[in-house]
């Protein structure tokens, strides 16, 4: 069946959706796909997060596609404009723009089991006009940072008469000169923009911290022009540089979670905090949870900025927000012109209606299992031909792009028979999904991730739905190829026959090699060949083949 008869819908033009689209084109030579993107440009989080100082936490040569390396990165950790430009350039290079419907939100995708396809409803974000189409495969590349988290639990949040916004919605026209700025939150985003904004001494910043976080040093080291030239012109230099970065992250085959290892890390990070912050904050800066329970923040200048006279930390807690500022829990009223919410993203709600077999929905499945749950972070039972990129529990201590590339390669194997017309659908079974998640949660129950309140846990304290107890090497191993016994196939007779034929050919090849080796060893090629052929024939008869 040609690709004009089978269609793929990708939801989201962030790095996951773009990576999947590039792979469809380059690996499967498949072109009948549409990416629906509710915004006006590609890039996902790198399009949305334009706050000053926004950068990658991971070394940029590993936070880029292995198939499309860039020798001209300016620093070891890329800044947002540079990363966004990289993904725009890749979208042009691979001619993805004709496949993207911008300013278009996917409202729903519902599986028609009789027709073995999804009915997809999309909506123009400006006009509200809805249109309907069909897709045989739907790939969700929404990720986990799709919806900014606003702390509406703070009383009076809507009373403030000044300017307020989430850091992921930074206004391009905002001028903070001579302004009093409250920053709520000091995790990854806040720790990146506070040093940049506070470089202007006229900006007075008070950073409100509810829960201290662990920091680790992550300097942004510039690449020299010589290094860039070597990456671009000397074979293997850039490859080896990337491989070394990758090796540092994925070499461990297990994560050391012993009390001794945790205490060693705690002591090291505690020393780093105390050595790099003003003494007046020492009593408040040390977290009461073990490192790794929450995301360890990369320090590329935040702690140093705390020595500036225009930066102050406040640990008193927020009682309420009023028209002209913030009232702390000590009763003090602090006036502000601007409030910036660096309060993360909503992770436990799936933002789109997807219905599969037997009325199962993605959010309904999440709710029934105590939070986001999937098979190896990629598939959900009773939702045929529907796959997640950066799904539940894919948060490893590696590059997010590494996990994306591993998932994309895995998804390609699952959808290739559908796109070629040798199968209609594949759906992960419930039993292997439950077994996988039982093992995953058992591993997490013995990890640091259950020792703190976190956005990565359902309701903050329940099921851990983002982190993984295993290193990236284990994820690569689990996703290297599908275990087809774990999937229910429909309309797959041609695919089954093709697999049997492939198995038969492989057996014949192995038989021939064994026969030649045996002949060489025993000096009787004819006898060895006959024995190997008899052995192969007996094996192939199990699959209905005869020699």
Secondary structure, DSSP 8 states (H G I E B T S, - for coil): --TTTS-EEEE--SHHHHHHHHHHHHHS----EEEE-SSSSS-THHHH---TT-B-SS-TTTSS-TTS--TT-SBSS-BHHHHHHHHHHHHHHTT-GGGEETTEEEEEEEEETTTTEEEEEEEETTT--EEEEEESEEEE---S-SEE---TTSTTTTT--SEEEEGGG--TT---TT-EEEEE--SHHHHHHHHHHTTSTT-EEEEE-SS---EEE----B--HHHHHHHHHSTTHHHHHHHHHHHHHH--SS----HHHHHHHHHHHHHHHHHHS-GGGHHHHS-SS-TTSS--EEESSHHHHTTSTTEEEE-S-EEEEETTEEEETTS-EEE-SEEEE---EE-SS--SEEE-GGG-BHHHHHHHTTS---BTTTB-TT-TTEEESS-TT-B-SS-HHHHHHHHHHHHHHHHHHHHHTS-SEEEE-HHHHHHHHHHHHHHHHTSGGGSS--TTBGGGTS-B-SB-SS-HHHHHHHTSS--GGGEEEES-HHHHHHHHHHHHHHHHHHHHHHHHHHHHHHS-HHHHHHHHHHHHHHHHGGGT---
